[in-house]
Amino acid sequence: MRDASALVISVKSHSLSIMDNGRFVFSFDRAGRLYTAYRDGHTFIRGLSGIVVEKWHEEGEPWAPKRIRVLTEEEKRAFLSELWAEISEVVMAFRRGRVRVEVFGKGGGGSGEELDRWLEKILAWDAHAYARDQERFLSVYKPISILPPDQYLALVLQVTEGCHWNKCAFCDFYRDRRFRIKTEDEVRRHIAAVKEFLGDSITLRRSLFLADANALILPQERLVRLLEIIHEAFSFEGGQEALEGIYSFLDAYSGMRKTVEDFAALRSWHVKRLYLGVESGHDQLLRFVDKPGTAREALEVVSRIKAAGLSIGVIILIGLGGDAFFEAHVRDTIALLNEMPLDRGDILYLSPLYVHPGSDYEEKARAFGLRALTPQELKHQIRRIREGLRFASSAERPRVSLYDVREFVY
């Protein structure tokens, strides 16, 4: 064990972190599950699904993207076993009074007895316990394919499964399942199973996300009824356990079915922000990748959402269409975004395209002679779009952020 005087346990109402003078930082939720770890310049994120993603930057490669990979099952077991051994040493040091404890906020866990119980929970999660937890996850959820970055720690409810369109050439997130809308009874059972599975981990989840790809495809009356059921199970007003809002994906094609009044009604049920995969402002490119809807429809849907008082997350695919569509993609995307009534409550996500081998997009690109953009060209396209944005004032401009889908875990 290294110098115990450098050890710190940081306690918050919903999480506990163990630190060793910058050498490592391990963070756990109230049920004792690991959710992030930092060690020797590498960050590890463990999802409820059991996946562990490793992220790091290589030195001396200014144009290289962040290195991201998923640990193999063998690597994951070794990583979790090593982590458990280190945590065991920290717990022993804590019980000998050789660890500094810092408590932030309220919510319990600060007293020696409470903290000891929390640490016992963490110790119960060895590699075998995590493996069993992974099996439990798959009995509660279909795989959670993707979420917006600001919702990675949301509590996900799969009121629908799959994608109603499921034909976009660049997307294979939902090819493993058929689209299905759950009945009211199924949603109730799903909520109960999610609550039981998460246990005290639920306190780490501060928002609720309606999955899968487009839960808002539901007819308005049916959607409102499901929101009623959700409100029977979760609190959204007052109290430490209250969730701060409801979020979901949407696409322009199905979004055109809803009126301003429909969106306003969702706001009354604590729906806060909807995420629209616009992808590009160039209609020819949208048709090329089999994306439903047009740039004008995307603008109309965003305008309705904003008129209803909701926030919007707009997603643009960087590198879509490769070299052949570079200029048209940049030009028309900038023009479209500048027409949208976006403000500081909104988010503009610029998401680099990652093509899966054997995907429809790869075949189309090969047939059309498209060349994928280099890392330098991707960064150049991002810079061009950012520099072309014009909003009413800097104080009112939306947040612009990178959305790297490789980092996603749930």
ABEGO torsion letter per residue (X at the ends): XBBAAABBBBBBAABBBBBBGGABBBBBBAAGBBABBBBGGBBBBBBAAGBBBBBBBBBGBAABBBBBBBBBAAAAAAAAAAAAAAAAAAAAAAAAGABBBBBBEBGEGABAAAAAAAAAAAAABBAAAAAAAAAAAAAABBBBABBBAAAAABBBBBABBEBAAGABAABAAAAABBBBBBBAAAAAAAAAAAAAAAEAAAAABABBBBOBABAAABBAAAAAAAAAAAAAABBABEEAABBAEBBBBBBAAAAAABBAAAAAAAAAAGBABBBBBAGBABAAAAAAAGBBEBAAAAAAAAAAAAAAGBBBBBBBBBGBGEAAAAAAAAAAAAAAAAABBBBAABBBBBBBBBBBBGBAAAAAAAAAGBBBBBAAAAAAAAAAAAAABBBABAAABBBBBBBBAAABBX
